């Protein structure tokens, strides 16, 4: 059984159940690149009111899209703090790690997926989902190796072009979200 590691992105982050070190990413703050059910993006104005003026390390046990984390990071509230972002979804964690460690490769793959989507739309979506992403996920079952950039790009593509940004697996463990608008 796969034991998912913590997400390591994008500040100094403590490694949890992970063999390789977390990247030192004190780069320009970014915003969420995934949509996620239960995301907090619309609640950010209300949530900001509850951020204490001082606090220690930042811990987020169910990162999802990371909306609050990215918002706090963009506002500079996480500067110099340790961050621990965790989720039990191995695809989500793997995607964040691939973006943190191989962002240029993920972006290149997303460009290819975007060009094909513009040409073929939903046909391309279902081809990626059924012929590429799901077989690649099945082939990785039980592996603890790094999530490859092409798989991360496919997850981002499916998330952003699928119905309402859902992440859903069927009884067979295949991603089965229909194409969105």
N, C-alpha and C positions, 0 to 999 in steps of 0.2 A: 504494500500500500504506500502511495506517495505521501510524504509528510511535507507540506508546503512550507517554504521558508518565509521569512518576513520580506516585505517590500523594502527595497533600499533606494529611496528616491526623494528629493534631490539634495538634501542637506547631509551633514554628518549624521550617519544613522548607525545605530547599534545593530550588529548582525544577530539574527535570531535563527537558530537551526539552519545555518548556512555555512558551507565550507569556504567559499571565496569571500574576500573582503568587500565591504561596501565601498562604492566609489565616493570620492570626496567631491561633491557637486555643489560648490558655493557659487553657482552660476546665476544668471539672470532668472528671476522667478518666472514660473510658467503657470498656466491655468490647466484645468482638467482637460484631457484629450479623450476621455471616455464618458459616455452617458451611463448611468447606472440606476437601476430601480432602487428607490429609497434614497436617492441622492439629495444632498442638502443645498444645492445651488440656489434655489429660490428662497431658502431660509437664511441665507448668509447675513442679510441686514439685521435680522433678529438675533442670530447666534453671536454676532460680533459684540453685542451688548453684554454678553456673559463671559467674555474673555477677560481673565483677571489681568491687572496691570503688570504683575510679576508672577512668574511661574518657572518651574524647572524644566525638565525634559518634556517633550511632547509625545504622547502615546495615543495611537488610534487603532483599536483592535479590529475594526471592520472597515477597511479603507474605502472600498467601492471605488467611486470616481475620485475620491480624495478632495472633494470641493472645499471643505473647511481647511484642510492642510494647505492646499495651494493658495487659498485666500489669506491665511495667516502668513504664509511664506512671502507672498507678494507685498504684504503690508510691513514686512520686516520683523514680525513678532517671533520668528523662529531663528533669527540670526544668532549663531553661536550656541545654539541648543542642540542637544542630542534628540533625534527623532526615531520613533519606532512605529512603523506602519505595518500592520499585519492583516492578513485575510486568509481564510481557509480555501479560497478558490485558487487552485493551482494555475489555471489559465491567467487569471487576473494578476497574480504575483509574478508569474513568468513574464507577462507582458510588460509590467512596470520595470522589471529587471532588464529586459532586453532594451527597452527605451533608455534606461539609465546607462547601460554599458555599450550599446551599439546604435545610438540614435541616428547616425547618418545612414546606416544600412536599413533601419526601419523606415526612415523617410524615403529612401530610394524605392523600397518595395511598395510603400503607399502610393508613390507617384505612378508606378506601373499599374497598380490596382485601380487607381483613379482614372487613368487614361482608358483602360478597358471598360470601366463602369460607364464612362461618358459615351462610349461607343455601343455598348450592349446592355446597359441597365440591369434589370432584374435577371436576365439570362446569365449575365456574368456573376451576379450575386449568388445565384443557386449553384453555378459551376464552382465558385470558390468555396462555398459552404460544404457542398456534397462531395466534390471530387478532390479538393485540396485540403481544406481545414480539418474536416472530420477524419479523413484517413491519417493525416499527420498527427492528430491528437491520439488516435487509437495506437499508432506506432510508438508513441512516447509513453504509453500507459506504464506506470510504475518506475519510470526513469527519473532520476534526480538531477540529470544534467541540465545545463542552462537552456532556457527557452530560446529557440533560434529566432533571429530577427524577422525572417519571412513569416513565421507563425504568429509573432506579435503583430506584424503589419496586417495579416489576415484577420486577427481578432479585432483590431481597431477598425478595419474596414467594415467587417460584419456588424460591429457594434454601432458604427455611425450611419450605416445604410440600411440596417435591419429595422424591423418594426419597433418603434419607441425606444430604441437603444437597449432592448432586453437582452439578457443572457439567460438562456434556458436550455437544459439538456433533457432529452427524452430518456425512457427507461433503458435504452441501449447505450446511453452515455454520449449520444451525438448531439451537437448543437443543432437546434431545429427551429430557430426563430425565422419567420417569413420575412421577405423583403419589405422594406418600408417605402415611404414616399420619397 
